[in-house]
Amino acid sequence: MPLGLMVTAGVVPSHWQVEIVDECISPVSITPDADLIGITAMTCQAVRAYEIADAYRQLGKPVILGGIHPSALPDEALAHATAVAVGEAEGTLPQMLRDFEAGMLAGIYRTQGVPRIATPRRDLLNRRDYLVNNCVQISRGCPHRCRFCTTQAMYQGRYNTRPVDEILQELRDMNAKWVIFADDNIFGNPPWSREFFTKLTKLRIRWAGQASINVARDRGLLALMKRSGCMGVILGLESPSPASLAEGNKTYCKPEDYIPLIQQIHAAHIGTWGSFIFGFDSDNVQTLQAAVKFARKAKIGITIYPILTPYPGTPIYDEYSAAGRILTRDWSRYTGATVVFQPKQMTPRQLANCQVAAFREFNSWSSILERINPLRQRATFLVNLSMHLGFRHYYHRQKKNWPDFRDAETW
């Protein structure tokens, strides 16, 4: 996880010397040279974040913890830190830094109001360290209230956008030709989205981002997105089962609308990446295999199948915790690839096998060739092929059986 202060224009004083260490690139070297340490962590990174924080505190150094996990469990995080930032850095860090300089840094700081999203200091990162380094955040939050989602837990249905001209200037400064918009939902405010895509068209870049399926209800907006350079969208479909969508409080779209709306996106020559959550209480082996068949029928380009994870701060976590269904609070296992709760209609092993079997079926040769034209959709074809070969290689090297829905009775 990144180690260092949240460095954004107008947040950290300009006279401060700041270093960012990203453990995805290189391990943190605990050193007494730093005056103040800031650590941000998602839930799966919390264990490691606490280890680093404890090491620095043993040296007598003040530590700030922030990010989604400390925001959800601030009292837990405070046991490892001098102070905890709950919410957005722009709404907490300025006061924390003032208190640090006054020798008063301590306790839990909470974001007040709706802070302005700051422009990041990209000059503090080495672009060559990242395969994808042109990620831009244009908004925060989501207007929907899905019960499993950390975004709604963090922002409580609030959706905040940056000024359009400010984003365009950031893109010009980056001299970017290809951008990934790192937002939970680029379609959270349709009038704002229309303004942004209209102005973005002039920059002649290509981009991809995440949006709700509702974006496909407006053909004019889809055409505008394509003209602005949209190459693909990630869609949180979660499930083709009405019961599962109801359980997740994903009520703004019906499953029977999915395929017509996906077809509208494809008709606009925009690629699709579908995300399906496995493990709702209405799920069993048969319904999960049906979800894969649905994805094939819809001709979705790329899919992922994260296991339902009761992240702290979400209603699902509170419900499962009260019912005694949480199997572990080893936060490092909260990755979406491990079953950390007791499913209702399956064993944890069956649910885990369903996830891998889904990738096997969706990325099989027959599925790839029925969904993708290798000549016209070369990038999508290569992603599907890479996933197929990667899984096959892993299970061959590990001398394990690659889970297959056809063997489900033996799981």
C-alpha positions, 0 to 999 in steps of 0.5 A: 500500500502507499506509504506517505502522506496523501499528497495533493495540491493545497493539502500538504504544505509546499515547504514540506519534503514528501516521499511516497513509498508504494509497497506494490513496487518496493517494500517499506524500509523502516527508518527513523529519518521521517518526521511524520508517517501517513499510511492509507489502506484498504481492508486487505492491506490493513494487517500490513499497514498496522505492522508498519505503523507499529514499527514506526511508533516503536521508534517514537514517530507519529503515524496517521492511518487513513483510507477505507478500512481505517474509516470503517473501523477507526477505533481499531486503527487508532490502536496502531496510530497516533491519529486516524483520518475518517473519510476524505484526506482533503477534509481531514489532513489539513487540520491534522497537519496543523495539529502536528505542527502544534504538537497536538496530533491525536485521536480521530479526525472526521471529514466535515462537509463535502471537501473539494477533490484535489489534483494529485502530485504526479511528480512524486511518482515514477511513471516507469514503475507502473504498467498503467500510470494514466489513472485519473479520478473525476468523481467520488462516491455513487448515488446507489446504496448497494449493501455490499459496497464499500463506496456507499459505506464511505460516502453514504450515497453522496456523489461529488464531482470535480470541475470539468475544466480542472480535469481537462487541464490535468489531462493536458498536463499529463499529455495522455493519449490513453486514460483510465478513469478510476471512479466507482461510477462515471455516470453518477450525475448524468447532466455533469457527465454529458458536459464532461464528455462533450468537452473531453471530445476535443482532447482526442484521447481514448479512455475506459471507466466504470459505470452503472448499466443505466448509462445505456438507457440514453443512446445519445449519451452513449454516442457522445461517450464514444466520440469522447474516446470511450473504448470500454466500460466496467459494469457492476452487474452482480447477478442475473438473479432478481433475488440476489439483486434484491439482497444487495439492494441493487434495485435500479435495474432489472435482470431482464433489462441487462441484455438489451442494455448491453446490446445498446453499449455494443451497438455504440462500439463500446466494449464491456467488462462485466462484474458478477458477485458470487455468494449471495444467500440465494446463490447455489452452484446451479445459479452461479453456473447460470450467471456464467451462461448469462454472461456468454449469452450477453456476449460480454467481452471480459468478466470477473467473479469476485466472491461476496466479501462482508467488508467492514462498514457495509450493511452486509458486514453488520448483518453477517457479524450479528448472525455469527457468519463471519469465519475470519477477521484476518483482513488480509483474506478480504480480497474477493478471492477467499470465502470469509463468511459462511454461505447459506446454500453452499460450503465455503469450498463449493463457493470458492470452486464456483469462482474458479470454474466460472473463469474456466467456462467463460474463458474456454475456447468455445466461449471465446470464439462465440463472443469475440471476433479475434480480428476486430476485437484483438485486445479483448481476445488476448485478455480472454486467451491470457486468462485461460492460459494463465489459469491452466498453467497455474493448476498444471504447475500446482498439480491441482485439478482445475475446478469445473462445473461438470464436477460440481457433485464431487466438491 
